[in-house]
Amino acid sequence: MPRQCVATPAATVTELLDAYRPRDFFFTSPSGSLLGQGVLTTVTGVDDLSDALHATAAEPGRHAVAVGALPFNRTAPARLVIPATVQRGPAIMPGTGATRARRPRNGTWTATPVPDPAAHTAAVKRAVALLASPDSTRLRKVVLARCLRLTSSHDVDVAAVLANLAQANPGGFTFAADLPAPDSRPRTLVGASPELLVAKHGRAVVSRPLAGSRPRDTDPTRDRERGAALLASAKDRAEHAVVVEAVVEALRPYCRSLDVPDEPQPVTTPTMWHLATQVTGELRDPRTPVHVLAQALHPTPAVCGYPTDQAYAAIAELEPFDRGFYTGAVGYTDAAGDGEWVVTIRCADIHGATAELFAGGGIMPDSDPEAELAETTAKFRTLLLALGADQLR
Ligand SMILES: C=C(O[C@H]1C=CC=C(C(=O)O)[C@@H]1O)C(=O)O
């Protein structure tokens, strides 16, 4: 019987980041940090995760932990791992300098947008037409994304990118997850998501969907105006409401009570404003594992659209690339079924000297194609800054 060694609490976030190597799993959130190293068991279906966790005998008195990533496509294989060792640490305390940035040694970059900006605005126009079409009266929202393929003259320093993301986004969910690679070099999904898909502790469940965005402005007055304009925007509030409705609909069967604020809140990351709603609930059965809730919620209309099947079909028609693990979920579950899973956005898929960055936005009947393009450009900045490639924007 495999045994997992879990040390908790173990280390500072900086120690965990310094110990991180490609192929490990790293996750930090406002409630703590985790580093998983080595592999005891690998699982490709989220439905098999609970059995794998229970089969893993933890050290006496300790809990086993499963970590990993779910792809956007619910029928594609997930990458879920029970690591050989897990170290837990505290959350990053914003403003305390608990983490430090590293200068990435990546050489010179070339960038290829897929699709190119003009093709993305054309796809947004087609989506707007689809949303208005009498044939698709039920399609209310679709999320369209684009990819920026970067190639460096050197292999990308994934540990430096991860440290930079953690340092620049102390209030977010920064992660690195190993992915199946086409050769012997590691392939890593790395990012700093602002969006909590679901967290569960005992009976308590929390989801914080985001939808509706504006780029930040360097001028504080104009920046505040952008936040206020976002909160006042009918288009963004409608886009947001679709997501909250779907989150509530997915959680309701599992919860004996749910608390849903009437109004969204404007929240910031270093690069973006978003509308957020914190949904909290009490589970009927506290043994429901958090990954089961994540699977019930995924994909929310924040990353796919609504209704899901029609939105999924529109994405397949309009996006000229495979999303892979972008707009999936990343997180961990412990032996009690508690844990956190976040929406895989503001991320890159890094393999050798290439980094594929992804960014999308929710398209509504009144979306402006140029504004949607600008939104994706602004969202790329989270990763471009961490890569030391911000000059490419
Ligand atoms: C799909 C993405 O963002 C989603 C999450 C927050 C806000 C969004 C928006 O305003 O469109 C998107 O729904 C992405 O960042 O790639």
The ligand as a Tripos MOL2 file, in Angstrom:
@<TRIPOS>MOLECULE
LIG
   16    16     1     0     0
SMALL
NO_CHARGES

@<TRIPOS>ATOM
      1 C1        -11.7480   33.6210  -19.6430 C.2       1 LIG1
      2 C2        -11.0980   34.4950  -18.9050 C.2       1 LIG1
      3 O1        -11.6940   35.2600  -17.9440 O.3       1 LIG1
      4 C3        -12.9830   34.9910  -17.4170 C.3       1 LIG1
      5 C4        -12.9000   35.2870  -15.9740 C.2       1 LIG1
      6 C5        -13.0740   36.5730  -15.4930 C.2       1 LIG1
      7 C6        -13.6490   37.5460  -16.3220 C.2       1 LIG1
      8 C7        -14.0580   37.2450  -17.5800 C.2       1 LIG1
      9 C8        -14.6770   38.2810  -18.4500 C.2       1 LIG1
     10 O2        -14.9210   39.3930  -17.9720 O.co2     1 LIG1
     11 O3        -14.9210   38.0220  -19.6100 O.co2     1 LIG1
     12 C9        -14.0030   35.8640  -18.1260 C.3       1 LIG1
     13 O4        -15.2890   35.3430  -17.9810 O.3       1 LIG1
     14 C10        -9.6560   34.7280  -19.0200 C.2       1 LIG1
     15 O5         -9.1210   35.5320  -18.2340 O.co2     1 LIG1
     16 O6         -8.9930   34.1150  -19.8800 O.co2     1 LIG1
@<TRIPOS>BOND
     1     1     2 2
     2     2     3 1
     3     2    14 1
     4     3     4 1
     5     4     5 1
     6     4    12 1
     7     5     6 2
     8     6     7 1
     9     7     8 2
    10     8     9 1
    11     8    12 1
    12     9    10 2
    13     9    11 1
    14    12    13 1
    15    14    15 2
    16    14    16 1
@<TRIPOS>SUBSTRUCTURE
     1 LIG1         1 GROUP 0 **** ****
